[in-house]
Amino acid sequence: MISFEKASFAYGDRPVLTGVTQTLEPGGFYFLTGPSGSGKTTFLKLCTLAEIPQSGSARYFGEEAGTLDREGIARMRQRMGVVHQDCQFLDHLPLRRNIALPLELAGRRKPEHEGDIDDLMAWVGLSDRAEALPPELSGGERQRAALARAVILSPDILIADEPTGNIDKDMGRRILALLIELNRLGRTVLIATHDLELIRAAKAEISARVLRIAGGCITQAGAEL
C-alpha cells in the first residue's frame, strides 16, 4: 500500500529520517511511537505525500513517488484520510457541512449521498450536533468530527496524529473503538501516539504493530508493549 526503501529526509543540514525501510500493508493497524522531535510528524508527512523522501524510494498504492505529478499526488491523497491533532474546521459552517466538505471539493456530493452523511454522523455519535458550529464543540466532539470527515471519501488508509492527545481517557477509548471498527472493515490505520495505555488497549483487541522511531530509524517494537 505505502512502502519506503532506504528513505531519508532532512531539514536543511539536519537529518530527521535516515534509511527508513517500512511497508504499511493493506488492512494493517500500526502505532508510531517515539520521543518528541524524533521524526514522527515527518514520517506522517511522507506517508501523506506532504513531503517526498530526498533519497531512497517510496511507493504509494503501487506507484513510485517520483512519477507522480500534482494531479497524481491529488489522486493518491483521495485514497488517504488524515486526522490532525489540532483539527481545523470552517467555523462559520455547521458541523454537517464541515464533514461533507471533502465530498464537495471532490465533486462527489450528490443527493443520494445525504443518507450516507447522516449514517456517518451517527457512527461517530454526532447526529444531534449536525447544525452546531465548530466553536460550540467539545474537544472530543471535534476529534470525532475530524474522524468522520477523514473517512467520508472511503479512504484505503486512515492516518491520525495524536488523535487522543487533547481529550480525556474515556473519550480517547471511544475514538480508539471507532478506529478499530474502521480497521475491521478492511482499512489500514496508522496512529502516531505517546499513549502506551492506548496501544495496550488496542493490542488486547486486534493484532496491532508498534513502530518505534529513534535516531532517524524505524524499528518494530517487541511484544512487551
N, C-alpha and C positions, 0 to 999 in steps of 0.2 A: 504493500500500500504506500508507505512512505519509508524510504531507506537512505542511509548515508554510508558512504565508504571512504574512510580516512578523511573525513570532512573537517576543515579548520576555519576559524573565524577570529578576526582581531579588530579591535577599535584602535585605529592608528597603529602605534607600535606596541600595544598591549594585547597579547593573545588571550582569548577567552575560552575558545574550544580548540583542541588540538588532536587531530587524527581520530575523530569520532566515527566509529562504525556501529550502526544501530539500525534495526528494522522494526517498524511498527506494523504488526501483521493484522490482516482483516479479522475483526471480532475480538481482538485482544483488549485487555484492560491494564493500563500502565499508570504507575505513580512515578513522578520525577521528584527526587529529594536532593537536598544539598544545602550547605550554608549560604547565607545571603552573600551575593556577589560571586557565586560560583559559576554562574552562566545559565541558570535555569531559564530565565526570561529570554536569553539569546537563543537557546535551543528551541524554545517555543516559536520564536520568530522565524527560525529556519524551517520549522515544521509547517508554518502557515504561509511561507513564501514572502514574509515581510522582509526577510534578508535571504541572501543566497550564499552558500559556502564559498569562501575565497580560494580554497584549494580542496582537492578531493572531489567526490561526486555525490550527487543527490538525485533521487528518482521519486516522482510523485505519480502514483497510480500508473506506473509503468513508463512514464515519460521522463527523460533526462531534463534536469533543471535548465541546462544550457541551451536547450532547444525551444524553450518557452518564450514567446513574445508577450507583450502586455495582454493581448486577448487570451493567450494560453494560460497565463497566470490567473486572470479573472475566472476562467473556466475551472481551473483547479480549486480556486477558493470557494466556488459554489458547492464543492463537494466537502467542504470543511465547515464545521460550526465552532465558533470561538466564544468563550465566556471569560471576560477580563475581571480581575479582582475589583477594579474600580469601574463598574459597568456604567456606561453613559446612555442617556435617553434624551429624546427631544421633549423638553419639559412642558411645551405648550400643547402637546398631543396626548390624548387619553392612552392608557396603557394598551388597550386592544390594538390601536393604530400603530403604536410603537412596535409591538410584537409582530404585526403583519408587514412592517416596512420592508424586510428582505424580499418578500413576495412582490411587493410593488416595484422595488428597484430592479428586480429581475424580470419585470413584465409578466409575472405569472399569477397575479391576483385576479381571480375570476369569481363570479357569483357562486359557483359550485364549491369554492374553497371556504366559504364563510363558515360552514359547519365544521370543517377541519380546524379552523382557528378556534372556534368555541371548544372543541374537544381538547385542543392543546392547552387552552387556558384552564380547563377543568383538570387536566393531567397534573399541572403544577399547582393546583388549588387556588387559582386566582379568578374564578368565574365572577365572584362578587366584587372584584376590583376592576372590571373591564373599563369603566369610564373614569377611574381615578387618574389624576395626573401624577407623573413620576415623583415630584417633590412630596406627595402625600404618602408615599410608600415607606414601609419599614425596610431595614437592611435585608432581612430575609425575603421579603416580597420582591425587592429589586433583584436579588440573586436568582430567584425562581423565574422572574420575568426575563432575565437575561438568558437563562437556560432555554426557556420557551422560544425566544427569538432566535437563539443559536440553532435550534433543531427544526425550525419551521420549513426549511428547504430540504428536509430529509437528508442531511449530510451523511457521508460514509464514516467520518471521524469527528468526534467532539473533543476539542482541546480547551481545557479550563485552567486558568492561572489563579491558584489560591481561591477556589470558589467558596470556601467556608471560612476564609480568613477574617472577615469582618462581622460575623454573625455568631450567635450563641451555639452551644454544643447541640442542643435539641434540634435547632434549625439546620445545623450542619449535617446531622444524621438524616434529616429529611431530604436535603439536597443529595446526599450520597445515595439514598434509596432510589431517587429518580435516575441518577447516573447508572446505577446497577441495572435498573429496569431497562434503560436505553441499551446498555451493553447486551442484555439478554435478548433484545430484539435484533441483535446482529451488528450493532455499531461498535466501532473501535473507540475507546475512550483513553485519553491521556490527561492526567491531572498533576499539576505541579503543586506541592504542598509541603509544609513543615510539620503537619499534624500527624504524629505517629499513631495516635489513637484512631484517627480516621482510617489510616492504612490497615491497622489491625482489624477494625470493624469490617472493612471490605473483604479482607482475606478470609474472614470467617464465613463469608457467603459465596464468594466466587474465587476463581483462580486468577489473582491479580499479580502482576510482575512489578517489582520495585526497582527502578533505575536510579542509581546514585551518581551524582555528578560532583567531582572534586578534581582539582588540579588540571582542569580543562578536558578531562576524560569522563566517559560514562561507563559504569560497570553495573552489572545486575547484582542486587543485594541477595544475600542468602536467606534461608528460611527462618532466621532469628527474629525477623520483624513480625 
